[in-house]
Amino acid sequence: MTGQRHPSGPTQPGRLSTLLVSASFARALTLAVLAVVFAGFAIERIAGHVTYVTIVTGLCVFGGAVLIARRQEISPLRLLPTTVLAFVAWAFASIFWSQEPSTSWWSWVSMAGIAFLAVVIGHIRDTLQTVRALGDVLRVLLATSLAVEVLSGVLLDLPFTFLGVQGNLAQLGPVQGIFGTRNMLGLVAVLAVITFLIEYRTQSVRPGLSVASVVLAGGLAALSDSPTVLVLAVGVGLAVAALVLVRHTRPERRGALQWTLGALVVVGVFVGYVARHPIIALLGAGSDFSMRVDLWNFMVDLTRFRPVHGWGWYGPWDPAEYPFNALNYWLDAAHASGLNAFFDVLLQLGWVGLVLFVGLGGLALGRSWLVASERRSVVYAWTPLMLVALLIDSMFESFTLTGLAWMMLVLCAVRAGQSRSWRERLGTDTDAGDEGLPHAQGGEGSAR
């Protein structure tokens, strides 16, 4: 009897390890992570903050188990981009000079947990698999948002205050869906349009489903009536045009074209700043922008007291803590963020934090842009286009510091670092990047 029991002992870890390294488990975990983080606001409003934190913690445990099970195929040196590590480390260091170390600690844990989930996805799924998973999740969440708005604004004509839904669909907006604010819905809709178009170009889903998905996302973007949506659409559209031009240029002329486009971007930013008032008037966002400028000016004034290291990491503002309570008092407002990720980082982490944050986004965009301009498959365009949308939105909101936008920023940075990094010169170890994967060119079956 003892001899029969003894061989059965080691079989359980083998089965568990086989499950953790399987493609099916990787897909299921990716879908779960994306669904939970993108639906985080709705989960917190319906089931409570503790429930959301518990779910995210459980996903982090599963993610850690998967990385351990796949340790033979993942190089520790390539696990995390240096820019992400440096920014997260500086945010952790700020706990020691924060006005409220306990609050800063838990805010940092939240940021690090979401970043860890992004790293896990980046190493267990390639780009096309990530696009397919995100597309499936966003189709469900955007359809749910539309259903909630129809129920609230048309069938019941009653706002759902617990979800932040005002029920304005009959008046053609603004609508918020299950994402809390119209600006967040607008950002998610733009990210969804990019994802759905990449799905269509790679033929990873049926054309009819792709078209319907683009119409759904575009319609909700328009109904959100968010002033940032038009800016995002123009910015992403120009990036698409520039990327198409670069991809169709001969390799020997590509370098000069890249420098020319970079110079045009600098000139465009300068012209946009000089002509900011006519542009704001055209968008009909004069009062909103004036309010933001007042807020940013006060934030810069407070930064002068701690210019290098800032006031400590909080992520979303704690209204009861200084300097956020002082800002809201001076402005007679109730802001929950700096309405600009760059100014928010400057206030909380100082100039060091701002340099690290700009380096994170800028280096990831540069790497992914070069990869997308050199490689044949259109799927590589997803990463730089997502980064363009996130970085443009960072000039009007602080979404990229927390939650779903922060996760996408880290995920894109991980993806860009896998394709083009200084670490490639140090060895030949590979991970779950795109190199050599047959399904990187498209195909519905392989994407799953």
TORLUMZA-953344 format. One record per residue (C-alpha): x, y, z; residue in one letter; residue number from 1. Coordinates in steps of 0.001 Angstrom, whole numbers, plus 500000, padded with zeros to 6 digits. Layout:
N
+--------+--------+--------+--------+------+
!   east !  north !     up ! vexmar ! keza !
+--------+--------+--------+--------+------+
!      X !      Y !      Z !      A !  NUM !
...
+--------+--------+--------+--------+------+
//
This chain:
448
+--------+--------+--------+--------+------+
!   east !  north !     up ! vexmar ! keza !
+--------+--------+--------+--------+------+
! 500000 ! 500000 ! 500000 !      M !    1 !
! 502824 ! 502363 ! 500872 !      T !    2 !
! 504514 ! 501653 ! 497572 !      G !    3 !
! 501321 ! 502581 ! 495742 !      Q !    4 !
! 500872 ! 505879 ! 497586 !      R !    5 !
! 504449 ! 507048 ! 497173 !      H !    6 !
! 504373 ! 507594 ! 493365 !      P !    7 !
! 501129 ! 509528 ! 493629 !      S !    8 !
! 502730 ! 512218 ! 495841 !      G !    9 !
! 504749 ! 514140 ! 493231 !      P !   10 !
! 502026 ! 514024 ! 490566 !      T !   11 !
! 500004 ! 516900 ! 492033 !      Q !   12 !
! 502723 ! 519580 ! 491675 !      P !   13 !
! 503282 ! 518355 ! 488124 !      G !   14 !
! 499628 ! 518800 ! 487270 !      R !   15 !
! 499529 ! 522228 ! 488870 !      L !   16 !
! 502646 ! 523328 ! 487013 !      S !   17 !
! 501217 ! 522039 ! 483742 !      T !   18 !
! 498063 ! 524054 ! 484348 !      L !   19 !
! 499970 ! 527240 ! 485206 !      L !   20 !
! 502138 ! 527127 ! 482075 !      V !   21 !
! 499285 ! 526190 ! 479730 !      S !   22 !
! 498121 ! 528623 ! 477041 !      A !   23 !
! 494507 ! 528251 ! 478164 !      S !   24 !
! 495323 ! 529380 ! 481705 !      F !   25 !
! 497382 ! 532292 ! 480367 !      A !   26 !
! 494442 ! 533429 ! 478233 !      R !   27 !
! 491976 ! 533051 ! 481099 !      A !   28 !
! 494228 ! 534999 ! 483481 !      L !   29 !
! 494738 ! 537767 ! 480907 !      T !   30 !
! 490994 ! 538101 ! 480326 !      L !   31 !
! 490339 ! 538158 ! 484070 !      A !   32 !
! 492983 ! 540820 ! 484740 !      V !   33 !
! 491819 ! 543095 ! 481921 !      L !   34 !
! 488142 ! 542686 ! 482837 !      A !   35 !
! 488682 ! 543393 ! 486544 !      V !   36 !
! 490954 ! 546414 ! 486093 !      V !   37 !
! 488879 ! 548005 ! 483311 !      F !   38 !
! 485665 ! 547397 ! 485273 !      A !   39 !
! 487288 ! 548472 ! 488542 !      G !   40 !
! 485046 ! 551504 ! 489059 !      F !   41 !
! 481855 ! 549475 ! 488597 !      A !   42 !
! 483119 ! 546673 ! 490851 !      I !   43 !
! 483937 ! 549117 ! 493641 !      E !   44 !
! 480574 ! 550872 ! 493357 !      R !   45 !
! 478593 ! 547616 ! 493297 !      I !   46 !
! 480559 ! 545305 ! 495611 !      A !   47 !
! 482823 ! 547680 ! 497544 !      G !   48 !
! 486494 ! 548629 ! 497639 !      H !   49 !
! 487469 ! 545628 ! 499754 !      V !   50 !
! 486001 ! 543266 ! 497161 !      T !   51 !
! 487964 ! 544910 ! 494368 !      Y !   52 !
! 491208 ! 544824 ! 496353 !      V !   53 !
! 490633 ! 541170 ! 497222 !      T !   54 !
! 490104 ! 540243 ! 493565 !      I !   55 !
! 493221 ! 542134 ! 492446 !      V !   56 !
! 495258 ! 540524 ! 495226 !      T !   57 !
! 494083 ! 537081 ! 494135 !      G !   58 !
! 495032 ! 537844 ! 490535 !      L !   59 !
! 498494 ! 538965 ! 491684 !      C !   60 !
! 498916 ! 535628 ! 493491 !      V !   61 !
! 497950 ! 533732 ! 490339 !      F !   62 !
! 500227 ! 535966 ! 488267 !      G !   63 !
! 503161 ! 535306 ! 490578 !      G !   64 !
! 502511 ! 531567 ! 490405 !      A !   65 !
! 502494 ! 531687 ! 486599 !      V !   66 !
! 505807 ! 533570 ! 486473 !      L !   67 !
! 507361 ! 531041 ! 488869 !      I !   68 !
! 506061 ! 528144 ! 486785 !      A !   69 !
! 507479 ! 529786 ! 483626 !      R !   70 !
! 510794 ! 530803 ! 485227 !      R !   71 !
! 512795 ! 528716 ! 482755 !      Q !   72 !
! 511540 ! 530752 ! 479787 !      E !   73 !
! 511673 ! 534216 ! 481385 !      I !   74 !
! 514942 ! 536074 ! 481887 !      S !   75 !
! 514925 ! 538009 ! 485212 !      P !   76 !
! 516989 ! 540730 ! 483544 !      L !   77 !
! 514228 ! 541309 ! 480966 !      R !   78 !
! 511324 ! 541006 ! 483379 !      L !   79 !
! 510749 ! 544733 ! 483843 !      L !   80 !
! 511909 ! 547835 ! 481916 !      P !   81 !
! 514398 ! 549936 ! 483851 !      T !   82 !
! 512255 ! 553052 ! 483417 !      T !   83 !
! 509233 ! 551411 ! 485067 !      V !   84 !
! 511377 ! 550035 ! 487886 !      L !   85 !
! 512984 ! 553434 ! 488515 !      A !   86 !
! 509657 ! 555288 ! 488593 !      F !   87 !
! 508015 ! 552758 ! 490930 !      V !   88 !
! 511119 ! 552740 ! 493164 !      A !   89 !
! 511127 ! 556560 ! 493428 !      W !   90 !
! 507426 ! 556515 ! 494318 !      A !   91 !
! 508242 ! 554003 ! 497072 !      F !   92 !
! 511073 ! 556186 ! 498366 !      A !   93 !
! 508670 ! 559146 ! 498608 !      S !   94 !
! 506781 ! 557327 ! 501361 !      I !   95 !
! 509544 ! 558333 ! 503774 !      F !   96 !
! 508949 ! 562082 ! 503276 !      W !   97 !
! 505201 ! 561966 ! 502718 !      S !   98 !
! 502855 ! 563930 ! 504953 !      Q !   99 !
! 500907 ! 560706 ! 505565 !      E !  100 !
! 503202 ! 557656 ! 505137 !      P !  101 !
! 500425 ! 555119 ! 505716 !      S !  102 !
! 498265 ! 556518 ! 502908 !      T !  103 !
! 501268 ! 556770 ! 500595 !      S !  104 !
! 502222 ! 553168 ! 501364 !      W !  105 !
! 498839 ! 551751 ! 500410 !      W !  106 !
! 498656 ! 553942 ! 497323 !      S !  107 !
! 502060 ! 552634 ! 496288 !      W !  108 !
! 500988 ! 549034 ! 496909 !      V !  109 !
! 497986 ! 549606 ! 494633 !      S !  110 !
! 500175 ! 551090 ! 491896 !      M !  111 !
! 502770 ! 548308 ! 492203 !      A !  112 !
! 500076 ! 545606 ! 492140 !      G !  113 !
! 498527 ! 546903 ! 488919 !      I !  114 !
! 501998 ! 547274 ! 487373 !      A !  115 !
! 502806 ! 543679 ! 488356 !      F !  116 !
! 499692 ! 542412 ! 486584 !      L !  117 !
! 500731 ! 544343 ! 483468 !      A !  118 !
! 504170 ! 542718 ! 483618 !      V !  119 !
! 502576 ! 539277 ! 483917 !      V !  120 !
! 500419 ! 539867 ! 480834 !      I !  121 !
! 503423 ! 541181 ! 478948 !      G !  122 !
! 505320 ! 537936 ! 479538 !      H !  123 !
! 502583 ! 535332 ! 479048 !      I !  124 !
! 500868 ! 536843 ! 475998 !      R !  125 !
! 502302 ! 538234 ! 472774 !      D !  126 !
! 501028 ! 541415 ! 471138 !      T !  127 !
! 498285 ! 539864 ! 469026 !      L !  128 !
! 497056 ! 537713 ! 471907 !      Q !  129 !
! 496930 ! 540811 ! 474092 !      T !  130 !
! 494996 ! 542708 ! 471413 !      V !  131 !
! 492492 ! 539877 ! 471094 !      R !  132 !
! 491997 ! 539592 ! 474846 !      A !  133 !
! 491590 ! 543365 ! 475254 !      L !  134 !
! 489202 ! 543470 ! 472294 !      G !  135 !
! 486997 ! 540767 ! 473828 !      D !  136 !
! 486914 ! 542534 ! 477193 !      V !  137 !
! 486202 ! 545991 ! 475758 !      L !  138 !
! 483397 ! 544672 ! 473548 !      R !  139 !
! 481621 ! 543338 ! 476626 !      V !  140 !
! 482258 ! 546393 ! 478808 !      L !  141 !
! 481270 ! 548923 ! 476140 !      L !  142 !
! 478128 ! 546937 ! 475299 !      A !  143 !
! 477336 ! 546840 ! 479026 !      T !  144 !
! 477866 ! 550602 ! 479222 !      S !  145 !
! 475472 ! 551171 ! 476344 !      L !  146 !
! 472886 ! 548851 ! 477915 !      A !  147 !
! 473150 ! 550681 ! 481254 !      V !  148 !
! 472741 ! 554052 ! 479537 !      E !  149 !
! 469694 ! 552817 ! 477582 !      V !  150 !
! 468136 ! 551438 ! 480755 !      L !  151 !
! 468830 ! 554614 ! 482728 !      S !  152 !
! 468242 ! 557309 ! 480109 !      G !  153 !
! 465522 ! 555784 ! 477916 !      V !  154 !
! 463612 ! 552935 ! 479549 !      L !  155 !
! 463553 ! 554119 ! 483170 !      L !  156 !
! 464503 ! 557785 ! 482734 !      D !  157 !
! 466244 ! 557557 ! 486083 !      L !  158 !
! 469888 ! 558295 ! 486928 !      P !  159 !
! 471900 ! 555459 ! 488464 !      F !  160 !
! 473766 ! 557513 ! 491042 !      T !  161 !
! 475605 ! 554536 ! 492496 !      F !  162 !
! 477335 ! 554094 ! 489107 !      L !  163 !
! 477648 ! 557793 ! 488341 !      G !  164 !
! 475287 ! 557372 ! 485358 !      V !  165 !
! 473279 ! 560556 ! 484807 !      Q !  166 !
! 470838 ! 559085 ! 482293 !      G !  167 !
! 471462 ! 561605 ! 479491 !      N !  168 !
! 471309 ! 559212 ! 476560 !      L !  169 !
! 467966 ! 560587 ! 475331 !      A !  170 !
! 469624 ! 564009 ! 475096 !      Q !  171 !
! 472561 ! 562415 ! 473225 !      L !  172 !
! 474925 ! 562777 ! 476142 !      G !  173 !
! 477090 ! 563254 ! 477941 !      P !  174 !
! 477166 ! 559600 ! 478986 !      V !  175 !
! 479551 ! 557858 ! 481373 !      Q !  176 !
! 478785 ! 554158 ! 480989 !      G !  177 !
! 480255 ! 551999 ! 483752 !      I !  178 !
! 483532 ! 553946 ! 483823 !      F !  179 !
! 482508 ! 556749 ! 486202 !      G !  180 !
! 483176 ! 559854 ! 484117 !      T !  181 !
! 482674 ! 560894 ! 480510 !      R !  182 !
! 486393 ! 561571 ! 480109 !      N !  183 !
! 487292 ! 558046 ! 481221 !      M !  184 !
! 484667 ! 556593 ! 478885 !      L !  185 !
! 486122 ! 558707 ! 476081 !      G !  186 !
! 489633 ! 557406 ! 476728 !      L !  187 !
! 488476 ! 553780 ! 476914 !      V !  188 !
! 486484 ! 554219 ! 473689 !      A !  189 !
! 489531 ! 555597 ! 471841 !      V !  190 !
! 491710 ! 552732 ! 473115 !      L !  191 !
! 488973 ! 550356 ! 471983 !      A !  192 !
! 488834 ! 551841 ! 468476 !      V !  193 !
! 492600 ! 551352 ! 468111 !      I !  194 !
! 492312 ! 547765 ! 469329 !      T !  195 !
! 489333 ! 546919 ! 467114 !      F !  196 !
! 491025 ! 548352 ! 464008 !      L !  197 !
! 494151 ! 546288 ! 464680 !      I !  198 !
! 491905 ! 543230 ! 465023 !      E !  199 !
! 490363 ! 544057 ! 461671 !      Y !  200 !
! 493715 ! 544570 ! 459919 !      R !  201 !
! 495157 ! 541328 ! 461320 !      T !  202 !
! 491943 ! 539443 ! 460440 !      Q !  203 !
! 491898 ! 537950 ! 463923 !      S !  204 !
! 488103 ! 538338 ! 464202 !      V !  205 !
! 485280 ! 538308 ! 461664 !      R !  206 !
! 485008 ! 541557 ! 459639 !      P !  207 !
! 481381 ! 542062 ! 460666 !      G !  208 !
! 482292 ! 541875 ! 464350 !      L !  209 !
! 485171 ! 544306 ! 463844 !      S !  210 !
! 482956 ! 546863 ! 462090 !      V !  211 !
! 480235 ! 546563 ! 464737 !      A !  212 !
! 482850 ! 546969 ! 467486 !      S !  213 !
! 484290 ! 550117 ! 465893 !      V !  214 !
! 480798 ! 551588 ! 465520 !      V !  215 !
! 480017 ! 550810 ! 469177 !      L !  216 !
! 483240 ! 552374 ! 470457 !      A !  217 !
! 483019 ! 555371 ! 468128 !      G !  218 !
! 479397 ! 555992 ! 469039 !      G !  219 !
! 480115 ! 555944 ! 472774 !      L !  220 !
! 483126 ! 558213 ! 472247 !      A !  221 !
! 480864 ! 560747 ! 470531 !      A !  222 !
! 478104 ! 560373 ! 473141 !      L !  223 !
! 480578 ! 560909 ! 475961 !      S !  224 !
! 480822 ! 564524 ! 474781 !      D !  225 !
! 484302 ! 564580 ! 476289 !      S !  226 !
! 486390 ! 567552 ! 475116 !      P !  227 !
! 489486 ! 565324 ! 475145 !      T !  228 !
! 488069 ! 562788 ! 472685 !      V !  229 !
! 488493 ! 565076 ! 469672 !      L !  230 !
! 492083 ! 565867 ! 470684 !      V !  231 !
! 492794 ! 562153 ! 471139 !      L !  232 !
! 491205 ! 561295 ! 467797 !      A !  233 !
! 493238 ! 563935 ! 465951 !      V !  234 !
! 496467 ! 562955 ! 467694 !      G !  235 !
! 496016 ! 559231 ! 467051 !      V !  236 !
! 494924 ! 559927 ! 463461 !      G !  237 !
! 498077 ! 561928 ! 462774 !      L !  238 !
! 500176 ! 559172 ! 464360 !      A !  239 !
! 498517 ! 556601 ! 462104 !      V !  240 !
! 499214 ! 558701 ! 459012 !      A !  241 !
! 502838 ! 559222 ! 460036 !      A !  242 !
! 503331 ! 555522 ! 460772 !      L !  243 !
! 501834 ! 554506 ! 457431 !      V !  244 !
! 504151 ! 556949 ! 455665 !      L !  245 !
! 507202 ! 555599 ! 457492 !      V !  246 !
! 506285 ! 551956 ! 456874 !      R !  247 !
! 505965 ! 552592 ! 453128 !      H !  248 !
! 509274 ! 554458 ! 452891 !      T !  249 !
! 512423 ! 552697 ! 451740 !      R !  250 !
! 514668 ! 551616 ! 454650 !      P !  251 !
! 517579 ! 553804 ! 453523 !      E !  252 !
! 515344 ! 556920 ! 453636 !      R !  253 !
! 513520 ! 556019 ! 456828 !      R !  254 !
! 515983 ! 557649 ! 459198 !      G !  255 !
! 515738 ! 561082 ! 457581 !      A !  256 !
! 511948 ! 560820 ! 457511 !      L !  257 !
! 511854 ! 559923 ! 461210 !      Q !  258 !
! 513898 ! 562993 ! 462109 !      W !  259 !
! 511679 ! 565168 ! 459923 !      T !  260 !
! 508547 ! 563850 ! 461604 !      L !  261 !
! 510110 ! 564448 ! 465005 !      G !  262 !
! 510850 ! 568052 ! 464065 !      A !  263 !
! 507267 ! 568481 ! 462842 !      L !  264 !
! 505970 ! 567201 ! 466172 !      V !  265 !
! 508078 ! 569757 ! 468041 !      V !  266 !
! 506866 ! 572549 ! 465742 !      V !  267 !
! 503286 ! 571339 ! 466090 !      G !  268 !
! 503481 ! 571412 ! 469882 !      V !  269 !
! 504901 ! 574939 ! 469759 !      F !  270 !
! 502210 ! 576147 ! 467350 !      V !  271 !
! 499537 ! 574447 ! 469447 !      G !  272 !
! 500772 ! 576272 ! 472533 !      Y !  273 !
! 500868 ! 579648 ! 470771 !      V !  274 !
! 497390 ! 579134 ! 469261 !      A !  275 !
! 495946 ! 577500 ! 472375 !      R !  276 !
! 493247 ! 580100 ! 472934 !      H !  277 !
! 491644 ! 579831 ! 469446 !      P !  278 !
! 491879 ! 576041 ! 469678 !      I !  279 !
! 490187 ! 576023 ! 473083 !      I !  280 !
! 487448 ! 578308 ! 471785 !      A !  281 !
! 486934 ! 576008 ! 468796 !      L !  282 !
! 486535 ! 573016 ! 471114 !      L !  283 !
! 484122 ! 574914 ! 473322 !      G !  284 !
! 486172 ! 574105 ! 476423 !      A !  285 !
! 487185 ! 577603 ! 477493 !      G !  286 !
! 485792 ! 577530 ! 481034 !      S !  287 !
! 487008 ! 573983 ! 481614 !      D !  288 !
! 490518 ! 574816 ! 480429 !      F !  289 !
! 490613 ! 578014 ! 482477 !      S !  290 !
! 489784 ! 576000 ! 485578 !      M !  291 !
! 492577 ! 573545 ! 484780 !      R !  292 !
! 495117 ! 576304 ! 484217 !      V !  293 !
! 494290 ! 577824 ! 487618 !      D !  294 !
! 494751 ! 574425 ! 489234 !      L !  295 !
! 498077 ! 573792 ! 487466 !      W !  296 !
! 499397 ! 577216 ! 488443 !      N !  297 !
! 498687 ! 576541 ! 492117 !      F !  298 !
! 500296 ! 573096 ! 491819 !      M !  299 !
! 503466 ! 574643 ! 490379 !      V !  300 !
! 503509 ! 577187 ! 493228 !      D !  301 !
! 503377 ! 574376 ! 495810 !      L !  302 !
! 506059 ! 572424 ! 493973 !      T !  303 !
! 508534 ! 575237 ! 494643 !      R !  304 !
! 508575 ! 574289 ! 498326 !      F !  305 !
! 509714 ! 570740 ! 497452 !      R !  306 !
! 511002 ! 570967 ! 493886 !      P !  307 !
! 513233 ! 567869 ! 493784 !      V !  308 !
! 511342 ! 565171 ! 495695 !      H !  309 !
! 507754 ! 566432 ! 495887 !      G !  310 !
! 505156 ! 565929 ! 498627 !      W !  311 !
! 505005 ! 562136 ! 498506 !      G !  312 !
! 503160 ! 559603 ! 496398 !      W !  313 !
! 499371 ! 559451 ! 496748 !      Y !  314 !
! 498128 ! 558644 ! 493259 !      G !  315 !
! 494492 ! 559773 ! 493511 !      P !  316 !
! 494317 ! 562737 ! 495851 !      W !  317 !
! 493400 ! 562384 ! 499493 !      D !  318 !
! 491184 ! 565450 ! 500079 !      P !  319 !
! 492027 ! 565501 ! 503789 !      A !  320 !
! 495802 ! 565662 ! 503299 !      E !  321 !
! 498099 ! 568569 ! 502547 !      Y !  322 !
! 498767 ! 569888 ! 499908 !      P !  323 !
! 495551 ! 568612 ! 498252 !      F !  324 !
! 493233 ! 570146 ! 500846 !      N !  325 !
! 495001 ! 573483 ! 500427 !      A !  326 !
! 494608 ! 573387 ! 496652 !      L !  327 !
! 490911 ! 572635 ! 496862 !      N !  328 !
! 490461 ! 575328 ! 499526 !      Y !  329 !
! 492202 ! 578011 ! 497458 !      W !  330 !
! 490224 ! 577068 ! 494353 !      L !  331 !
! 486952 ! 576424 ! 496197 !      D !  332 !
! 486740 ! 573058 ! 494429 !      A !  333 !
! 486805 ! 569317 ! 495139 !      A !  334 !
! 489426 ! 568000 ! 492730 !      H !  335 !
! 490410 ! 564342 ! 493093 !      A !  336 !
! 493483 ! 564710 ! 490862 !      S !  337 !
! 495634 ! 567324 ! 489167 !      G !  338 !
! 493814 ! 566822 ! 485820 !      L !  339 !
! 497236 ! 566368 ! 484234 !      N !  340 !
! 499478 ! 563381 ! 484880 !      A !  341 !
! 502678 ! 565371 ! 484367 !      F !  342 !
! 501769 ! 568137 ! 486820 !      F !  343 !
! 500465 ! 565520 ! 489254 !      D !  344 !
! 503780 ! 563659 ! 489175 !      V !  345 !
! 505640 ! 566950 ! 489568 !      L !  346 !
! 503608 ! 567796 ! 492681 !      L !  347 !
! 503872 ! 564360 ! 494277 !      Q !  348 !
! 507342 ! 563180 ! 493201 !      L !  349 !
! 509122 ! 566398 ! 492218 !      G !  350 !
! 511331 ! 566975 ! 489207 !      W !  351 !
! 513056 ! 563624 ! 489678 !      V !  352 !
! 509729 ! 561823 ! 489430 !      G !  353 !
! 508680 ! 563873 ! 486420 !      L !  354 !
! 511905 ! 563068 ! 484552 !      V !  355 !
! 511433 ! 559361 ! 485307 !      L !  356 !
! 507783 ! 559429 ! 484207 !      F !  357 !
! 508546 ! 561269 ! 480964 !      V !  358 !
! 511418 ! 558859 ! 480361 !      G !  359 !
! 509088 ! 555897 ! 480909 !      L !  360 !
! 506527 ! 557070 ! 478378 !      G !  361 !
! 508955 ! 558625 ! 475914 !      G !  362 !
! 511360 ! 555682 ! 475740 !      L !  363 !
! 508504 ! 553199 ! 475393 !      A !  364 !
! 506989 ! 555267 ! 472576 !      L !  365 !
! 510330 ! 555604 ! 470795 !      G !  366 !
! 511109 ! 551886 ! 471016 !      R !  367 !
! 507658 ! 550762 ! 469915 !      S !  368 !
! 507550 ! 553328 ! 467097 !      W !  369 !
! 510829 ! 552062 ! 465645 !      L !  370 !
! 509638 ! 548461 ! 465880 !      V !  371 !
! 506317 ! 549296 ! 464201 !      A !  372 !
! 508080 ! 551176 ! 461400 !      S !  373 !
! 510482 ! 548304 ! 460663 !      E !  374 !
! 508398 ! 545131 ! 461007 !      R !  375 !
! 505938 ! 543926 ! 458417 !      R !  376 !
! 502975 ! 542914 ! 460572 !      S !  377 !
! 500518 ! 545716 ! 461366 !      V !  378 !
! 499999 ! 544273 ! 464857 !      V !  379 !
! 503170 ! 546078 ! 465979 !      Y !  380 !
! 501400 ! 549400 ! 465414 !      A !  381 !
! 499110 ! 548707 ! 468378 !      W !  382 !
! 501704 ! 549543 ! 471044 !      T !  383 !
! 502832 ! 552991 ! 469781 !      P !  384 !
! 499256 ! 554043 ! 468965 !      L !  385 !
! 498095 ! 553084 ! 472449 !      M !  386 !
! 501002 ! 555040 ! 473927 !      L !  387 !
! 500173 ! 558088 ! 471797 !      V !  388 !
! 496595 ! 558033 ! 473124 !      A !  389 !
! 497718 ! 557562 ! 476740 !      L !  390 !
! 500360 ! 560292 ! 476629 !      L !  391 !
! 498050 ! 562804 ! 474950 !      I !  392 !
! 495347 ! 562066 ! 477506 !      D !  393 !
! 497940 ! 562589 ! 480258 !      S !  394 !
! 497996 ! 566279 ! 479343 !      M !  395 !
! 494324 ! 566633 ! 480342 !      F !  396 !
! 493769 ! 563928 ! 482978 !      E !  397 !
! 495785 ! 561973 ! 485546 !      S !  398 !
! 494380 ! 558603 ! 484486 !      F !  399 !
! 497786 ! 557166 ! 483548 !      T !  400 !
! 498900 ! 557212 ! 487204 !      L !  401 !
! 496329 ! 554706 ! 488444 !      T !  402 !
! 493977 ! 551939 ! 487377 !      G !  403 !
! 493428 ! 550833 ! 483814 !      L !  404 !
! 495444 ! 553582 ! 482095 !      A !  405 !
! 498465 ! 552945 ! 484344 !      W !  406 !
! 498218 ! 549220 ! 483585 !      M !  407 !
! 498142 ! 549883 ! 479834 !      M !  408 !
! 501110 ! 552272 ! 480104 !      L !  409 !
! 503212 ! 549661 ! 481912 !      V !  410 !
! 502049 ! 546886 ! 479584 !      L !  411 !
! 503064 ! 548901 ! 476521 !      C !  412 !
! 506420 ! 549730 ! 478132 !      A !  413 !
! 507039 ! 546028 ! 478796 !      V !  414 !
! 506046 ! 545153 ! 475237 !      R !  415 !
! 508331 ! 547842 ! 473788 !      A !  416 !
! 511231 ! 546750 ! 475984 !      G !  417 !
! 510927 ! 543141 ! 474815 !      Q !  418 !
! 511254 ! 544141 ! 471177 !      S !  419 !
! 514060 ! 546697 ! 471430 !      R !  420 !
! 516233 ! 546949 ! 474535 !      S !  421 !
! 519874 ! 547182 ! 475605 !      W !  422 !
! 519341 ! 543842 ! 477372 !      R !  423 !
! 519313 ! 542073 ! 474010 !      E !  424 !
! 523086 ! 542529 ! 473820 !      R !  425 !
! 523671 ! 540725 ! 477112 !      L !  426 !
! 522387 ! 537289 ! 476173 !      G !  427 !
! 520098 ! 535195 ! 474073 !      T !  428 !
! 517520 ! 534333 ! 476728 !      D !  429 !
! 513987 ! 534743 ! 475457 !      T !  430 !
! 510601 ! 535164 ! 477021 !      D !  431 !
! 507072 ! 535409 ! 475762 !      A !  432 !
! 507853 ! 538219 ! 473342 !      G !  433 !
! 506781 ! 538374 ! 469724 !      D !  434 !
! 509985 ! 537152 ! 468119 !      E !  435 !
! 509596 ! 533916 ! 466228 !      G !  436 !
! 505950 ! 533396 ! 467131 !      L !  437 !
! 503951 ! 532238 ! 464119 !      P !  438 !
! 500760 ! 533806 ! 465377 !      H !  439 !
! 502302 ! 537302 ! 465436 !      A !  440 !
! 501108 ! 537733 ! 461881 !      Q !  441 !
! 497438 ! 537216 ! 462652 !      G !  442 !
! 494909 ! 534470 ! 462682 !      G !  443 !
! 491970 ! 533900 ! 464965 !      E !  444 !
! 492868 ! 530463 ! 466114 !      G !  445 !
! 496421 ! 531255 ! 467061 !      S !  446 !
! 495413 ! 534464 ! 468809 !      A !  447 !
! 493474 ! 532482 ! 471286 !      R !  448 !
+--------+--------+--------+--------+------+
//
